[in-house]
Amino acid sequence: MKFSCPETGVIFNIDKSDKNETAPKSYHFNNGVHSILSEELNKLLAEYIPAFEKYREPYLKSISSDDFRDLPYVNFDKATWKLRQYDLELVQSLMPAKRNKILEIGAWTGWLSHHLAKENDLLALDYFTHELDGLAAKKFYSEDWLTVQMDLENFSIIQEKFDLIVVNRACSYFTDLNRSLEQIKTLLKPNGKIVLLGICYYSNTVQAKQRLTDLQVDFEQKSGIPFFFKTYKGLIDSDELFVIKNASFEIKNYSQLRFKSFINKFRKNKPEYLYATWQKRC
């Protein structure tokens, strides 16, 4: 697939598993993951990612390479993975019955990627590259796809168009959600579709914000740096939901969680489980 250098604009090509020896200096290849980073973001992540990985060590000790191939259908951390089972089922229901070119934003460990890569051409993006907690976990799956670490707010460097774009539980991790959604729209082919997964909408954000604040304080005390390396909100409230609606996305309840979302409307500090879609018309 073709990309442009974020600093010089030079266009170059990268393949799934091979390093491009002639790519510009913004490009690196390590442990099966391609990186395309500006010098500024590269320095920022060089400080942040080791601290984040150290903070995540207790979680990393609880998983092994054998756990990945069955994701999201596993018997540990059931609440988390049940929601992701619904994500997979939703994406499969939206996928056209042909070989597709797919972009996944926020791929994490590839738990969704390895399903999307079956009979499709997939580009999976994230900031994190750890082999148990990021893009390098691709090595544990039998499927193959292209993994790229890049700035998830500079989609202009992607010189490709896609049939389907999946924003994988990442809407609360854009500094300007509206700008990012408009950028993402430009990457679609005619009749292509975007799906925003895992929109956990809080009408009352008091407790959700407090949990996030507690996490930020704990991380900063242990690492000495902020929990967010950009100015993220970290949750979906009425402002973000308005942005998604205003960008002409159709917002729906997960069918499996429709009753729970209805009940949660009347409970303090409980989310509604939503997703959203947008299709580019010819």
C-alpha positions, -999 to +999 in steps of 0.1 A: +000+000+000+011+036-007+018+062+019+034+096+020+061+108+044+045+131+070+075+155+068+085+155+031+054+143+013+074+117-006+052+087-016+064+052-010+051+017-009+051-009+019+041-045+019+028-067+047+060-083+061+090-068+043+110-037+052+111-010+025+149-002+023+143+029+002+116+046+023+122+081+038+136+085+073+102+088+089+098+051+082+110+022+104+103-015+106+105-036+137+090-069+149+066-071+119+053-036+124+059-007+100+061+028+116+056+061+098+061+089+123+071+125+122+103+133+142+081+151+168+057+122+173+085+096+173+102+114+202+069+117+221+061+080+217+097+070+226+091+085+260+054+075+264+052+039+252+078+024+276+060+040+305+027+028+293+040-007+288+055-008+323+021+004+337+004-024+318+028-052+331+002-067+355-022-072+325+006-085+303+015-112+328-020-125+327-020-134+290+001-156+267+006-160+230-019-190+230-047-167+240-048-147+208-060-171+181-095-174+197-101-138+204-127-124+210-143-158+219-124-165+251-132-175+287-113-147+306-122-111+312-156-121+299-174-087+301-147-071+279-146-098+253-184-102+251-187-066+239-160-073+213-179-104+201-208-081+194-184-058+175-172-086+153-207-098+146-218-062+137-188-057+113-194-091+096-231-081+091-220-048+074-193-063+051-202-066+014-201-101+000-169-097-019-132-092-013-128-059+004-101-034+011-104-026+048-089+000+071-090-006+108-082+024+131-073+014+167-064-023+160-047-029+193-037-066+195-054-076+163-083-093+180-106-080+152-079-077+126-074-115+122-111-119+114-112-089+090-081-102+072-098-135+062-104-131+024-099-093+026-070-069+022-065-052+056-045-022+068-045-020+107-033+011+125-025+019+161+001+038+182+010+007+203+033-020+191+040-044+220+037-081+210+012-088+238-005-054+239-002-039+204+003-044+167+032-069+170+007-095+183+000-102+147+027-128+149+004-150+170-023-153+143-024-175+112-039-147+091-017-119+076-023-082+071-004-049+070+002-032+104+013+004+106+021+026+136+013+062+126-004+093+138-041+085+140-050+121+134-030+125+101-048+102+077-037+123+048-005+102+045-025+072+034-026+071-004-053+045-007-091+042-008-111+016+011-144-003+009-149-004+047-133+016+075-136+004+111-129+028+139-124+003+167-135+018+200-114+049+193-138+078+190-128+092+224-092+093+215-091+120+189-082+156+198-107+169+173-133+142+165-151+162+138-118+168+119-108+132+122-142+119+109-140+142+079-105+130+071-116+094+074-144+100+050-120+110+023-104+075+024-136+058+012-143+044-022-177+052-037-204+033-018-178+026+009-189+025+046-175+037+079-185+020+112-177+035+146-176+007+171-180+008+209-196+042+214-203+040+252-223+071+257-226+086+291-254+111+296-242+116+332-204+116+332-197+123+368-185+088+379-169+080+345-148+112+347-138+104+382-127+069+372-107+084+344-092+110+367-082+083+392-065+064+364-046+095+352-034+104+387-022+068+393-004+066+360+013+100+365+024+091+400+040+059+388+055+071+356+060+108+360+043+117+327+006+123+318-016+094+310-027+109+277+001+119+253-024+141+235-054+162+247-079+134+246-112+134+265-112+097+270-150+092+270-181+099+249-204+125+263-232+146+248-207+168+230-190+139+212-224+123+204-235+156+188-203+157+167-210+122+154-247+131+146-236+164+130-212+145+107-243+127+093-236+093+110-265+071+117-263+061+154-279+029+166-280+005+196-262-028+195-291-052+189-278-076+216-276-047+241-307-027+232-326-036+264-296-029+286-290+005+269-327+013+275-324+005+312-292+024+315-309+056+304-326+056+338-295+047+358-269+072+369-234+068+354-242+038+332-235+040+294-257+033+264-240+009+240-241+025+206-224+023+172-226+045+141-223+042+104-218+065+074-219+055+037-203+074+008-228+078-020-217+078-056 
